[in-house]
Structure formats: C-alpha cells, structure tokens
Amino acid sequence: MAKLIQINQKTASKLNTIINNQERFEAMLNEQKEQISNIMSALDSHRNVETEVEVKKKGKTKKKDKNSDEFYHVNI
C-alpha cells in the first residue's frame, strides 16, 4: 500500500510539472501570437501605403495615343 501511495505522489508531481510547463508554453504562444499580429498589421498598413502610392503614380501618367497627339493632327 505504501508503494502505491509513493507511485501516486510521483505521478501527481509529474502531472503538476506538466501542467506548469503547459501554462508557461501557453503564455509564450499567446505572446508570440500578439507579436505576429502586430507584425501583420504593420505589414498590412505598409502594403496599403504602397498601394496608395502606386495609384497616385498611375493617376499622374499620361496616356498618349495617335488621336490625342497634337503633332499628329497638325500634319494630317
């Protein structure tokens, strides 16, 4: 009977260690998830800024075709 109690105590001790480790790992995972979320939001905002710059650049470019070129019209 004493042997069973000793085995149960060792098992309980190991389970407590496992539970403590799991809680520690969960806290680390939550912290890493938060860091990843912060990085992703920063990347998304950077991507949005790049998209706005590209749109502004596209809006400033002039498209020339033969019909809108003054030189073409004068020489015809």
Contacts in CASP RR format, 6 or more apart in sequence:
PFRMAT RR
TARGET T0000
AUTHOR 0000-0000-0000
METHOD contacts of the structure
MODEL  1
MAKLIQINQKTASKLNTIINNQERFEAMLNEQKEQISNIMSALDSHRNVE
TEVEVKKKGKTKKKDKNSDEFYHVNI
66 72 0 8 1.000
END
